[in-house]
Amino acid sequence: MMGKHLGRGLCLGSVLILLLGDTAWSAPLDGPALYAKECASCHGEDGRGSPEDTALTVPLPDFTDCLSNSSASTSDWTDVITNGGAFMDLSDQMPSFGEILSPEEIRTLLTYVRNFCQEEGWPLSDLNFPKPLFTSKAFPEDEAELKQDFIKGKKGTKEWTTTLAYEQRLGARGEWELNLPYTVKETHEKTTAGPGDLSLAYKHVLSTHTERRALTAAALEVVFPSGDRDRGLGDGTFAFEPSFLSGIALRQFVLQSQIQAVLPLDEDRADRQMRYRVAGSYLTSLFKRDLVPNLEVEFRHNLQGESSEVLLLTPQLYAGLRSRGHVALRIGAQIPIAGTDPFHYRIGAALVWEYLEGGLWW
Ligand code: HEC
């Protein structure tokens, strides 16, 4: 019985070999062989991009550069290889391989391409979850942000704050950040405007688990009394704000959290406070460009003076504006739902630009 099946199978096999030629029946190629066959003519044996194809007019990526190698997600690069550069807003000189290579071969190739980066410790962009409005994220970024914040305060005050934020990666795991706020404050009596308290921060990734899609980081933010406290702009004291940050994805759900202590130097001018933030996001797809609904919860309580606790809820949306998602918009409303309300409501919006990934408008 077995022999009969085997015989028929072998016979069919040899017919197929004759029909398809020997390539179809050779053992599946491993990463180096696949790369040498399909990619090296443009990307170079060494991954640095030394094209034999001299008709190429766009610069090729350097796969040995760990920063750029780790800053594209697995789904984005799978997409580029499967559907070609044009599909992801890159040049159509990067051909599509979806017809030639199986998904398994593309996975093998991608692992090989990632290994051109020879340094340890670079967190993969698969862990770069969509940034919530108020919870800081653990992943380090090269990012510029324009944030707009509106607070409808108690006793009819209104406060608009525009913040320019600049973030830059330092090495494999670090990032520094500068925040420059400008505030316009309106009360019944008068309107004041001017720079608020600027802040400088450093963040460091502590651990990453790419398979489990989880990471943790620690950050320290220092707030400088650059605003004019007498005019209601800024707290008028230095403050130290250490944070512990984490992110984890469970299928389509992403949970990001931040535990932050706010420690002003002059405790008569600002409250010592703990802030606990959790943001839950639902990823509608694996692509950075897609719409992501988020819900943030924040609990704050004072560590000194009169006890005050507040629970804030922030429903919001994150939307990629370019097809690779390197320009995105966040918008949401923060509402106090329990405790001593610090304000009626707050609207936050931010335009986020990952400046190394591409231009703002192209
Ligand atoms: C005919 C030349 C050519 C071949 C063959 C080729 N590529 Fe490319 N590839 C390009 C060019 C050109 C770009 C840059 C496109 C751009 O930046 O606009 C590119 C970009 C890429 C990118 C995106 C890099 C980034 O910075 O986001 C990846 C990933 C990639 N190629 C992988 C591969 C793999 C894997 C193979 C083999 C299966 C391959 N390429 C074969 C020309 C080629």
Boltz pocket constraint, residues with backbone or C-beta under 6 A from the ligand:
constraints:
  - pocket:
      binder: B
      contacts: [[A, 34], [A, 35], [A, 38], [A, 39], [A, 40], [A, 41], [A, 42], [A, 43], [A, 53], [A, 56], [A, 58], [A, 59], [A, 60], [A, 61], [A, 68], [A, 72], [A, 77], [A, 80], [A, 81], [A, 85], [A, 89], [A, 90], [A, 91], [A, 92], [A, 93], [A, 94], [A, 95], [A, 97], [A, 109], [A, 110], [A, 113]]
      max_distance: 6.0
